[in-house]
């Protein structure tokens, strides 16, 4: 029996494939941020950013699973260079916020492509990611505000992260299935 023929790629699926790279790159960038925090003896920030890296990886793998489920060829791309040089905590949080805003724009473009192509299943799949980006942008905006208000007091930032982020161990209950399972 011959192998199943893969579906031709629409703009929607091309954008999904590109987003896999974006999510893996975001994951690697979050690892770089977490390592910087770890090196500066900021364990709460490090823990949060390591967790964020895993979350971005899981997003990439959810996209992979969707493409597999819809019989589309998937390529696992290289992630590209990440930034490792920072002058302080604010630089890292600003980078994380900008990265989340870029991902949000990418996800909106994917949703628009699904809608334009009358791909109702694809559009429904992307809805979770749209909601997730609103949460991620809000989270990083709040952290940037806290960094600014702390006026250099890293212990205040650490206490905030421990109290507000690291005490919440809730899982992504509505997240789409992840290829290989969530980590």
TAMO-V202548 format. One record per backbone hydrogen bond with DSSP energy under -1.0 kcal/mol. NH is the residue of the N-H (numbers start at 1). CO is the residue of the C=O. If there is no record, write none. Layout:
nh=NH co=CO
nh=NH co=CO
This chain:
nh=7 co=71
nh=14 co=10
nh=15 co=11
nh=16 co=12
nh=17 co=13
nh=18 co=14
nh=19 co=15
nh=20 co=16
nh=21 co=17
nh=22 co=18
nh=23 co=19
nh=24 co=20
nh=25 co=21
nh=26 co=22
nh=27 co=23
nh=28 co=24
nh=29 co=25
nh=30 co=26
nh=31 co=27
nh=32 co=28
nh=33 co=29
nh=34 co=30
nh=35 co=31
nh=36 co=32
nh=37 co=33
nh=38 co=34
nh=39 co=35
nh=40 co=36
nh=41 co=38
nh=42 co=37
nh=46 co=42
nh=47 co=43
nh=48 co=44
nh=49 co=45
nh=50 co=46
nh=51 co=47
nh=52 co=48
nh=53 co=49
nh=54 co=50
nh=55 co=51
nh=56 co=52
nh=57 co=53
nh=58 co=54
nh=59 co=55
nh=60 co=56
nh=61 co=57
nh=62 co=58
nh=63 co=59
nh=64 co=60
nh=65 co=61
nh=66 co=62
nh=67 co=63
nh=68 co=64
nh=69 co=65
nh=70 co=66
nh=71 co=68
nh=72 co=67
nh=92 co=88
nh=93 co=89
nh=94 co=90
nh=95 co=91
nh=96 co=92
nh=97 co=93
nh=98 co=94
nh=99 co=95
nh=100 co=96
nh=101 co=97
nh=102 co=98
nh=103 co=99
nh=104 co=100
nh=105 co=101
nh=106 co=102
nh=107 co=103
nh=108 co=104
nh=109 co=105
nh=110 co=106
nh=111 co=107
nh=112 co=108
nh=113 co=109
nh=114 co=110
nh=115 co=111
nh=116 co=112
nh=117 co=113
nh=118 co=115
nh=119 co=114
nh=120 co=118
nh=123 co=119
nh=124 co=120
nh=125 co=121
nh=126 co=122
nh=130 co=126
nh=131 co=127
nh=132 co=128
nh=133 co=129
nh=134 co=130
nh=135 co=131
nh=136 co=132
nh=137 co=133
nh=138 co=134
nh=139 co=135
nh=140 co=136
nh=141 co=137
nh=142 co=138
nh=143 co=139
nh=144 co=140
nh=145 co=141
nh=146 co=142
nh=147 co=143
nh=148 co=144
nh=149 co=145
nh=150 co=146
nh=153 co=150
nh=154 co=152
nh=157 co=153
nh=158 co=154
nh=159 co=155
nh=160 co=156
nh=161 co=157
nh=162 co=158
nh=163 co=159
nh=164 co=160
nh=165 co=161
nh=166 co=161
nh=168 co=165
nh=173 co=171
nh=175 co=172
nh=179 co=61
nh=181 co=178
